[in-house]
């Protein structure tokens, strides 16, 4: 049995990526003559636009940055992988992340990372943090041709653990998975429901927990109910 676990925002803080994105944004913005934050705001707006379309390109940061830079006549930008390799040693796991993955294995289950991010970026992070030995596979949007919204992404899974109400609860529930949400459900549901144009008013995770240690306990309870 396979348990799907989100990466960014669930196993690692989203803020881990900030130095990577800032360096890239600063490099491009300096040639345009604008502030890095202004340039990154345009990239994020494009990112959200594609997310609403459920496009895998929404998480292809190289494509997003190159597209926005090209609109200013800039056609050479840093490679995300090169910049990521400079900073990934500083990435950290949330407390309980390894315990969660080990616990899944100890229950006789297998874990898979299920992330909207592209494989070429996420593999660098997974390898640097030593997660490979705890997981069976890495599911990414470019490998499946869709973000976490299509049935194929969730095939074989019995449960999904993550921090996004849309991609880690709404869609996996549609395909029969139990869901364990990590974080503040009310706040995140309102934010991402509005952002992505998804009605979450009748959606609730099977479990909403505060941290990954609670997520492991919730997973045990979930499996007891299933089996």
Legacy VTK file of the C-alpha trace (Angstrom):
# vtk DataFile Version 3.0
C-alpha trace
ASCII
DATASET POLYDATA
POINTS 227 float
0.000 0.000 0.000
1.213 3.428 -0.939
1.001 6.647 1.066
1.553 9.849 -0.912
3.342 12.688 0.871
3.707 16.254 -0.367
7.151 17.886 -0.279
7.151 21.702 -0.299
5.204 23.111 2.626
4.736 19.662 4.171
8.144 18.040 4.638
10.135 21.249 4.103
9.236 24.922 4.678
8.292 26.809 1.539
10.688 29.512 2.696
13.620 27.205 2.010
13.315 28.226 -1.615
13.494 31.974 -0.912
17.279 32.399 -1.430
17.078 30.529 -4.747
14.250 32.628 -6.115
15.719 35.866 -4.776
19.067 35.347 -6.492
17.409 34.550 -9.808
14.980 37.471 -9.493
17.769 39.875 -8.511
19.900 38.797 -11.455
17.135 39.450 -13.978
15.695 42.530 -12.276
19.066 44.300 -12.255
19.222 44.086 -16.040
15.664 45.319 -16.428
16.089 48.161 -13.951
13.386 47.162 -11.468
13.354 45.793 -7.928
13.721 42.012 -7.449
10.427 41.939 -5.576
8.615 43.610 -8.466
10.003 41.112 -10.943
9.140 38.192 -8.690
5.623 39.553 -8.272
5.145 39.218 -12.030
6.504 35.663 -11.965
4.143 34.728 -9.131
1.172 36.270 -10.946
1.977 34.141 -14.005
2.410 31.127 -11.721
-1.068 31.622 -10.223
-2.597 32.174 -13.639
-1.317 28.801 -14.820
-2.277 27.144 -11.530
-5.891 28.178 -12.106
-5.671 26.397 -15.457
-4.234 23.325 -13.679
-1.242 23.510 -16.011
1.961 21.598 -15.144
3.873 24.603 -16.464
2.712 26.489 -13.382
5.532 24.774 -11.504
8.200 25.004 -14.194
10.046 27.897 -12.619
12.560 28.083 -15.437
9.732 28.559 -17.936
7.967 31.125 -15.746
11.089 33.206 -15.190
12.184 33.025 -18.814
8.711 34.031 -20.007
8.505 37.099 -17.788
12.117 38.071 -18.534
11.468 37.780 -22.279
8.618 40.278 -21.981
11.321 42.798 -20.987
13.684 41.742 -23.750
15.878 39.594 -21.484
16.544 36.180 -23.001
19.266 34.736 -20.786
18.480 33.921 -17.160
20.201 31.772 -14.526
19.389 28.054 -14.499
17.254 27.128 -11.511
19.203 23.907 -10.961
22.514 25.771 -10.789
21.239 28.257 -8.220
19.396 25.549 -6.265
22.603 23.537 -5.948
24.225 26.546 -4.256
21.590 26.749 -1.545
20.117 23.281 -1.100
22.586 22.403 1.679
20.767 25.025 3.743
17.349 23.443 3.238
15.874 21.815 6.332
13.107 19.385 7.123
10.184 20.137 9.365
10.325 18.440 12.757
8.938 14.943 12.442
9.492 14.626 8.684
11.861 11.674 8.902
9.808 10.119 11.682
6.775 10.265 9.404
8.533 8.539 6.516
10.108 5.961 8.824
6.757 5.405 10.491
5.076 4.731 7.167
7.710 2.106 6.455
7.395 0.614 9.938
3.672 0.133 9.334
4.507 -2.058 6.374
3.538 0.630 3.882
5.491 2.458 1.195
5.831 6.214 0.853
5.975 8.232 -2.335
6.726 11.910 -2.666
3.844 13.481 -4.607
4.711 17.038 -5.629
3.578 19.518 -8.244
7.198 20.613 -8.639
9.244 19.327 -11.557
11.434 16.278 -11.088
14.630 18.077 -12.084
14.216 20.481 -9.142
12.656 18.219 -6.555
15.133 15.388 -6.973
17.975 17.738 -6.023
16.160 18.593 -2.779
15.130 15.014 -1.992
18.670 13.742 -2.504
20.280 16.533 -0.481
17.940 15.892 2.456
18.519 12.151 2.398
14.898 11.242 1.702
15.582 8.745 -1.085
16.090 5.788 1.218
12.666 6.274 2.803
10.557 6.497 -0.344
9.529 4.183 -3.149
9.150 6.803 -5.881
8.838 10.475 -6.739
5.656 11.625 -8.472
5.950 14.987 -10.206
3.771 17.002 -12.563
6.141 16.671 -15.520
6.254 12.882 -15.149
2.469 12.588 -15.144
1.636 15.395 -17.554
-0.674 16.957 -14.978
-0.468 18.565 -11.587
-2.056 16.863 -8.571
-5.476 17.017 -10.160
-5.658 13.920 -12.382
-6.484 10.351 -11.434
-3.143 8.993 -12.666
-1.256 11.062 -10.103
-3.020 9.253 -7.253
-3.225 5.724 -8.659
-2.320 3.076 -6.086
-2.427 5.479 -3.163
-4.508 4.891 -0.039
-3.800 8.216 1.674
-2.449 11.684 0.882
-0.598 13.829 3.429
-0.046 17.486 2.600
-0.616 21.158 3.317
-2.600 22.315 0.277
-6.412 22.097 0.559
-6.895 21.805 -3.201
-4.078 19.480 -4.271
-3.723 17.450 -1.074
-7.382 17.153 -0.067
-9.929 18.159 -2.724
-8.474 16.242 -5.665
-7.202 13.124 -3.857
-10.604 12.719 -2.189
-12.207 12.737 -5.629
-10.154 9.663 -6.457
-10.877 7.774 -3.261
-7.860 8.566 -1.073
-8.043 9.346 2.615
-6.561 12.761 3.352
-4.494 14.139 6.205
-4.094 17.904 6.100
-1.193 19.549 7.932
-1.721 23.144 9.033
-4.621 25.566 9.564
-7.464 24.255 7.420
-9.769 27.276 7.612
-7.097 29.786 6.608
-5.600 27.696 3.832
-8.980 26.586 2.437
-10.122 30.171 2.072
-6.844 31.293 0.504
-6.417 28.517 -2.036
-10.104 28.102 -2.780
-10.270 31.742 -3.860
-6.881 31.665 -5.555
-7.650 28.618 -7.689
-11.365 29.148 -8.113
-12.264 25.865 -6.393
-15.329 25.634 -4.154
-14.115 24.048 -0.932
-17.232 24.815 1.097
-18.207 21.132 1.313
-14.653 19.769 1.427
-13.043 18.616 4.657
-9.933 16.483 5.179
-10.369 13.175 6.957
-7.906 14.549 9.504
-6.588 18.081 10.065
-3.427 18.069 12.181
-0.943 20.638 13.434
2.304 18.885 12.633
3.890 15.789 11.116
3.952 13.800 14.334
0.201 14.205 14.577
0.007 13.261 10.903
1.656 9.919 11.645
-0.835 9.189 14.415
-3.693 10.184 12.113
-2.378 7.850 9.431
-2.414 4.948 11.870
-6.009 5.730 12.805
-6.960 6.060 9.142
-5.546 2.667 8.283
-7.300 1.085 11.259
-10.587 2.404 9.895
-9.851 1.167 6.370
-8.635 -2.269 7.371
LINES 1 228
227 0 1 2 3 4 5 6 7 8 9 10 11 12 13 14 15 16 17 18 19 20 21 22 23 24 25 26 27 28 29 30 31 32 33 34 35 36 37 38 39 40 41 42 43 44 45 46 47 48 49 50 51 52 53 54 55 56 57 58 59 60 61 62 63 64 65 66 67 68 69 70 71 72 73 74 75 76 77 78 79 80 81 82 83 84 85 86 87 88 89 90 91 92 93 94 95 96 97 98 99 100 101 102 103 104 105 106 107 108 109 110 111 112 113 114 115 116 117 118 119 120 121 122 123 124 125 126 127 128 129 130 131 132 133 134 135 136 137 138 139 140 141 142 143 144 145 146 147 148 149 150 151 152 153 154 155 156 157 158 159 160 161 162 163 164 165 166 167 168 169 170 171 172 173 174 175 176 177 178 179 180 181 182 183 184 185 186 187 188 189 190 191 192 193 194 195 196 197 198 199 200 201 202 203 204 205 206 207 208 209 210 211 212 213 214 215 216 217 218 219 220 221 222 223 224 225 226
